[in-house]
């Protein structure tokens, strides 16, 4: 099963909302904005490890960060 397929089964441990993946480095809660790191391909779904940001604004920032990271990778 592909990484993208697995993500649809994961939920935020803080509020059980779905997660959005930004690249393969971070998963962001669609409701609370908590960002969970992905280390060596394994999501770290611990609330203590989450970076907390505010909802929709967090999604905008992570999307921008992910796009910038992909652009940087493509230019290397």
Buried (B, 14 or more C-beta within 10 A) or exposed (E): EEEEEEBEEBEBEBEEBBBBBBEEBBBBBBBBBBBBBBEEEEBBBEEEEBEEBEBEEBBEBBEEBBEEBEEEEEEE
